[in-house]
Amino acid sequence: MNNKLIAVALAVGLTLSTAKAQTNNLNNRALWASINDKKDASLGDYQQHTGKVLVTWRMLPGDDATTGFDLYRAIGTAAEKKIATNIRNRTCFQDASASKTADNHYRLTYSGSDETLSAFTLTKAQVSGGLPYVSIPLADTKDVYADTRKIVYTANDVSVGDLDGDGEFEIVVKRLQSVKDASGNIVSDGSGASYSQQDCLWAVIWDAYKLDGTLLWRVKGGPGIILGNSSSFAIADFDGDGCAEMAIRTCEGTVFGDGTEIPDVNGDGKIDYRTWGNLNSSSPGWVDHYSSAGPEFISIIDGKTGRELARDNFIARETSSAWGDDYWKRACSFRVGVGCFDESGLPSVVIGRGVYARSVIEAWDWRDGQLTRRWRFDTNDKGTGKDGKKHSTYAAQGNHSLNVADLDGDGLDEVMYGSMAVDDDGIGLWNTRLGHGDANHVGKFLPSREGLQMFHCLETGKTMVALHDARDGSLIWKKDAASDNDMGRCLVGDFFPEYPGCEFFYYQSNYIRQDGTETSINTKGQKGGCGMAVWFDGNLSRQLIEDNIIQSPKYGRTFTMYRYSETFINGTKSNPSWYGDILGDWREEVILPDATRLQDIKIFSTWYPTTHKFPWLMTDHCYWMSALNENIGYNQPTNTGYYLGSDVKRDADAWAEAERVQNRHLTTAVTTVTAPAARRTNGLYNLAGQRVDRSYKGIIINNGKKAYNK
């Protein structure tokens, strides 16, 4: 047995946790209910589910095909009744007899047991309105800037985590300073390199909310925190105490959730280093639009209170020319994310600076009350990558995002920073030399090929898109243009069940099959859509989130989101604030602000039943990393580390593959699993529920406890 892998717990938001969090989170079935009463003639067969309530819950580690559940419902104040018995082949139940005029209270138990596993109330307002979302009102921002006729703070990116250790997700919303003109119209929404007001120090704020709408805290970024996509933030439990923290880049003037502020630490008598232009022009603002002076920090923020726990220096700014230009844009290309780089399984903070020329990446640990740097990678250093290429050749390979995954299969994460990757120890791993691009996707896309693959689009040179083996960056296939080009969009997913594996496409292209051949497919008028790939209906193929709708390229529209006063964010990028499997029945939730981005955040969940049952997607390490790092720069989709698509013939085959992949990852080494008392009292089982003996290598369940058999 490997003792290092024992006594590590998987909490909601996949925080590594104490015994308290094990109890609260591992056993949290996250019962949830959703309904949709909007009629849409284009939905075809999907309409049969309209107006029916779908109740969902999680498949947790240790569950198998024999795990059964009973579901109870009480309407209003009436007595509770059992409405489903021994549900085993799925983690959902479609309730066609739910009340449309009263609260519906649901309670989940193991089959034959009366012990409550989870409970949820679908309110009268939700069910009578046919609302497939939960609304979280946005708190007013008068404490940031009192005159809302001039400045408001619009909702932008979101991330999720268990901030207070109560076993439930909370959300953190990034809000951007948005400037109004004399007529009250927003003329600068903060999503680009936008201008601000000289008398307002805070361009970016972060709000933390519970799902019931309670505002936990607010952090106000100081004047050196710039608008646009360089104010990314990371949510994870970095120290394993059961509560997630937030990591962000900070500066003088930043105000934390407990009211404390970073003062004038360098003693030069100021905290505002912005350089202002002509305030009487039609577009007033600071001259450089970027942060060209003043101290910069990386801060760890307490998830419960928003107070600052630790602070250290961010990657040094140096000069503008050090990063490839003379106006500070490249110097202000910042990244903040999450990765797991040691056998403890605890996440580290990943920070980056630079994209188009020099790039510097660092990993930082928040452990035992100390913030320390683990490693540093710099394309200016004299090092040599494990591919034999000098680190200097890794320059100019960065993207406006980063991906984190176990690329080489050693159980530890690597950072893929565009067309190059850095190993878990901070040494270069591989470098394709294909240059900068806007979209990268890492996951299991080719079911018959071992390991992960990476698919990306490029804007330097002739190559438009390329598929690589993620282990070493070797090329599987690519698509070249006749001359140098800028291909800004691409996407991958299993959208068409008649073709094996995933399909690949780029903007306005035909779909590409897994062998690299292009195929003209009837896509219901949605040729080459490149939004986000989502599991939303009951099929194993994914759908597209695009143009304020969810649609299947194969079958047509699945969900018309714009009927519910919502909007997408980030201008032409047009992406949701966040999406992923929060609830846990393997379909994904979509988080969006209202149409004004000032009133509320809506969490949309599926109302489509499914005949499939898969482990909570967030228990897959590759998926977890893609979800936590989704909002960095140009938002990127989620992907699993095992193949999940129409090629899967039996759910148990995917369970076995998920377990095999997860055996490499320490975050699944969970010590405690609650199961029915009558089950698994004798013998050893793997995560697929199959009985095994002592020779089995990997995660085993013995008397309801998890261990790693080496």
Secondary structure, 3 states (H helix, E strand, C coil): CCHHHCCCEECCCCCEECHHHHHHHHCCCCCEEECCCCCCHHHHHHHHHCCCEEEECCCCCCCCCCCCEEEEEEECCCCCEEEEEEECCCCEEEECCCCCCCCEEEEEEECCCCCEEEEEEECHHHHHHCCCEEEEECCCCCCCCCCCCCEEEEEEEEEEECCCCCCCCEEEEEEEEEEECCCCCEEECCCCCCCCCCCCCCCEEEEEEECCCCEEEEEECCCCCCCCCCCCEEEECCCCCCCCEEEEEEECCCECCCCCECCCCCCCCCCCCCCECCCCCCCCCECCCCCCCCCEEEEEECCCCCCEEEEEECCCCCCCHHHCCCCCCHHHCEEEEEECCCCCCCCEEEEEECCCCCCEEEEEEEECCEEEEEEEEECCCCCECCCCCEHHHHCCCCCCCCEEECCCCCCCCEEECCCEEECCCCCEEEECCCCCCCEEEEECCCCCCCCCEEEEECCCCCEEEEEEECCCCCEEEEEECCCCCCCCCEEEECCCCCCCCCEEEECCCCEECCCCCEECCCCCCCCCCCCEEECCCCCCCCEEEECCEEEECCCEEEEEHHHHCECCECHHHCECCEEECCCCCCCCEEEEEECCCCCEEEEECCCCCCCCCCCCHHHCHHHHHHHHCCCCCCCCCCCCCCCCCCCCCCHHHHHHHHHHHHCCCHHHCCCECCCCCCCCCCCEECCCCCEECCCCCEEEEECCEEEEEC
